Amino acid sequence: MATFLYRLGRGAFRRRFLVALAWVALFVAAGFGAATASAPSAGSFSIPGTEAQRAFDLLEERFPEMSADGATARIVIKAPEGAKVTDPAVKTQVEKIVSDLRNGPGKDQIASVADPYQAQAVSNDGSVAYISAKYKVSGMELTDDTREALKDAGSAVQGSATQVEIGGDALMAAPETGSSEAIGIAVAAVVLVITFGSLVAAGLPLLTALVGVGIGVSSITALANVLDLGNTTGTLAMMIGLAVGIDYALFIVSRYRTELADGRERDEAAGRAVGTAGSAVVFAGLTVVIALVGLAVVNIPMLTKMGVAAAGTVVIAVFVALTLVPAALGIFGRKVLPAGQRSKLLGGGRAKPAGHEDKPNAGTRWARFVLRRPVMVLLAGVIGLGAVAIPVAKLEMGLPDDGAKGVATTERKAYDLLSEGFGPGFNGPLMVVVDGDKKLADETHRKLAGLDGIAKAPDGNPMVLPPQPNKAGNASIITVIPADRPSSAGTEELVHEIRETAGAGGKVMVSGQTAINIDFSQKMNDALLPYLALVVGLAFLLLMVVFRSVLVPLKAALGFLLSVVAALGAVVAVYQWGWLGSLFGVSQPGPIMSMMPIFMVGVVFGLAMDYEVFLVTRMREAYVHGERPGQAVVTGFQYSARVVTAAAVIMIAVFAGFIGMDDQMVKMIGFGLAIAVLFDAFVVRMAIVPAVLALLGHRAWWLPKWLDRALPNVDVEGEGLRKHLESAEAPAGKQGPDADRELVNA
């Protein structure tokens, strides 16, 4: 493989303008396709195989007028101090809001608006009332006019003491991530300038990464409606594509500069950079693709589409690194070198090879420290991460609702007002769907009324509303108000108890947003271990091929598990327990988002294996070329530690930028990914990995002879390439000062 990639990189360098033109043409074509395609719809969301989904499907079939998948909104009105919502002045304001919603902008998307006085949606003390609005389409499909009309619903009471707040999924919109991405790119630019000492070398990875992401995301947008990808699929693709695109280009450029500093001509340096670092890029990309495509194991179509789309963007990033990056290196010429090296070459001297400075660099000094005290470093790393992971034992998972939003948001205020006026369970009513006639519905109603965990009406009766039959009389809906808030353990127990007590052989099912959240969390829990086994198992086999070792891939997998568990522990401590909550903007501690563990496993595993491959392949290369195990570790850090550190800092900055957003779910994802990369890059890869390799010595690279014969030799360390170049040694160009002067004049 190294020989093939060497030829590919050298060919792209020599035909730089043709290659660059081809990528620009792809970029323009993808952009044109995205610009001319119709705006992507919200896409469908389903949880196959769950009771809540079966109930949802039955509702669409038997109650088509309900728009079961349509968005809902609750406009909550609180009367001024000492007044009631039934007072004439307040009632006039409420009726004005109802009229504005029914007849204002976006009325074509509204299915129904319930008058609170007719729907008995007034609290017992008369202080709070709510207007229920039902839409024909999902929250993501609402037009801007419709959403703005909803947000302006309280304008009728401006200047009065009446309080109006709005909750529900009708306000839901795709998170605005532009500012976070801009912060990440800005930090990446600063880190790259510091790393390379050249504005051109720093800008090149950013430029090529943006080209790759632009092609990937534009292609997703162009195909979104054809493949039912939805309008949020590109978010993960953009985040991962930008991350790996910068990383992969960073490693190619770094190796290219090392080859130049060793005195090689530019086309030869580009070929060797792609042949060696490019091999690591290919296998690092494969591990990320495995992790993302493996999301199909969860059997939730939305996650599968997101994973496949993001994997496609990663594949594009790999091809960009192998072709566009060497072409760009040829176009920019000597400008990728630091000014000091260019000056030295202009004077007819020779640049000092990277890693051979007058004094050992920080990576070399750290590696030597670890080699002197491997046991201490190993124990410190493992015990430290183990301590951070302790909160995982108390992990509670669910999906965040409006109660998890910031206290200053209108959704949170509406949530609190409803809890105050009607009880905490009112924010998460359960929808019991009866697939049968009136007799079965009445029998189910009696059973439900006898269960614990249901809120009580002022008269002491459980809040189990009478059955509402459909027009055909062959199905009914019974609404149950839990005694506790939607995300509580008590509400989850109530859902399970209803299913056990009133299931009626599958004829009685529980749905509603609360039940959907519970089923979604359970499905994610059930899929975690199979997904983990698939991803880690396939990656283990792949890394065995790359490193020709059994223990190195095993160490890589165990180290990854340690960093992910520690990161989850930190997430639990901050977002579930509320530790340092004010620092990270946690207004309401609660259950951890149910997709968080699988999401972290998929994303962090790919990035962790990137760092593992880039760091350890350089060690493997040194070991194969004759260095002793300890010296090979030092060599790996000498050449790769600075670049791996830069890549990790960039990723941490990109992910940490999301912590400042308003959406609690996005905050949690940003924090979890940032802390996971921090743990994996700086504790596992930079401390535990060299300590373990130091203790194992030659045994780290042991591989049974039968397995060595069975595994394909991909030559990621470039030994085959070196022999090929030596055997084909010909007048491949000048070396020494003459070549250096040609490099400067190019």
Phi, psi and omega in degrees: 000318182301322180293317178298314181293326176302313180294322179296312180295318180293322178293320178295323178296314184289328179253045190302316184288324178295316179296314180299319179297321179297318179291321177297320178297318177298318180298314180294317181297316179296318178296320178295318178298319179291322183290327183270346179286150176292154182302132181296143177280178182290342183078163182266146177238126179214156177235081186304142174085006180252155180294320180299323179290320178297319178295320179298317179296322178295321178298317179296327181281315187266337180235060184299332182289346183282343187051065188304328181266008180282156179288157177231155177217147173236118176264110187263129181243129176244126182290155176300160180305128179085357180246174178232156180290347177272354177296145184307316183296315180290322181298321177299319179296317181297315181296328176294321178296315180300315180295318180297321180292319183289330189241357184273191178302139180085008182297336180293338180265357182270129177273319180198152173227118185267125174291124185297333182283329177277328182271005181056042180259049179237134182294161184299325181272359176076008183274336186228141172219163178217147176255125178265126177242130180243133183251159182279342183233168180288166181301325181287342183262356178295141178286162178298323180297318180295316181293322179293322177298322177293315180297330181272009185300332182273003182297338181292342183250010180300137181090352177254175181272359179288134181259132179234124178230156186233132176229178180107167184279359177294336178275355183293136177214160178299133181302139176277110186252002185302316182293322179296317179296322180296319177298315180298317180294322179296315178296318179301318180298316180297314181297319181293322177297316179296320183292315187263338182068021181212130180295322181293313179297327179287322183283336184297311177300323179294315182297310182292325178295319179294325176297313180298315179295320179300316179294315182296309183291322177296321177295320178297317179297318182295328184259002188302312182286325180296318183258007181054049182277339182082172184264006178247356184298324183289347183296309179295320179299320180293315183296311182289319181299318178294319182297305184286330179299316177294315181302309186295316178295323180301317183287325177294314181297318180298315180292325178299315180294325177296317180295322176297316182295336177279001173099009182275155177290164191295314181293324177293319179297319179295317179298315180292323179297314179289326180292329182259293179297328178296326176297318177296322178299316181300312184284328174297318177297322178297321179295322178294317179298318178301315182296321184283314179294331179297345177300344177298337179300329183293335178064040170241110188310321181300314180293322178299314180295318179298317181294315181294319179297316179294322178297321177298321178293325177295318178300317177299319179299323178295313180296323176299315181297324185277339185235306184291322181298309177297327176296317178295324177299323177291323182290319184279346175061221186288353184292347179282350179272150174298156183301322181298317179291322178297319180296320181294320179291324178298329180276007179084006179275196183228130180292146179288128179302142179301134181090354179243044178290171182299326176234153182302141178282177185298322179298318179295315181297320180293316180299319179294324177298315180295320180297329178283330183227059185295322183294316180298314181295318181298312180296318180298317180294312183293314181294319180298312179292325177298320179294319179294332183280349185307318181301342180302331180299338181252020183297128173239130185244150179186188176246134183292145175243193182297338179291346179265357181282168181299146184296341181271352182280152180292329178296317180293320179296320177296319178301313181292322179295320178294320177296320180293319185273329187235354182106153185296329182287348183293338179283350180220062180296147177264136180253106180268118184257123181255119178266080183178187184276187183297325181298314179294322180296316180295320179296319178295320180300318179295319179296317182296322183296341181265004182272152173276167177085008179254139180298153180254139174283167179305332179276002177093352180278150178294146182277074174243105186289152180301151179299141176247102183283159173277178184296325181281346180075015181251012176201151181217159176239130176240122180267130181240129179259113179292160178281337185245171183292159188303321186270010183278159176295327180296320178293322177297318178297322179296318179300314180295322181292320177298317181294324179285322187276318188244021185298325177052045176063035178088002179274344179239122184229149180255129177226204188096164185299322181295314180293322177298317179298318180295314180293322178298315180298319180294320179295321178294320177299315183294331184273347188298309183294314176301320179295315179298316180296319181295309185294310182293322180297311180294319179295324177300315179297318180296317181290331174298320178294319183291311189263354182051050184205155175262318187284326180295313175296324178296316177297320180297316181293316180294321178296321177297315179300321180296317181291323180291317179296319178296319179296319177297323176299318178295321178297316178298314182299320184276311190265339177260318180268337178088010177297132181055026184300320181295328180293325183254015174072031179271107182273332182217098177302147181188190181301152178280138180310129191296333179274359185300312181301312181294320179299316180293320179301312183295310185287311184292325179300315180299314181291321180298318179291332172303307182296321179298312182296314184293325182281312189280332177297326177292325175293316179298319179300314180295320181295315180295329181275010170111356181283152176288158185307314181295316180293327178296323177297315179298317180298318178301316179288326181301319184263334190247338187300317182298318183287318178298319178299315179299316180298318180294318179298320178298314181295319178299318180295318179299311183288320182296335178300334181282346180295332182280000181280163184284326184292124184296324180296317180293321176304312183297317179297314180300314180296313183300315181291321180296314182290328178293317178295321178301310180296315187289316184287315190263338177258308184286302187287324185270344183236302184293318182300306180295328178295316179295316179296324178295320181288326182281327181063225180298332182296338179300330184256021180283137176214127179306143185299321180295325179286326178297322179288327185283326184282139176292145179264106183267353174056048181292337180274356174080015179294317177296323178296317180299316179295322179297317181291324179292319181290330181262020184298126183214185176294073183279012180121172182278155174236167176084204186301322180299315179296323180297320179294323177296322179299317181294323184279352184292000000 
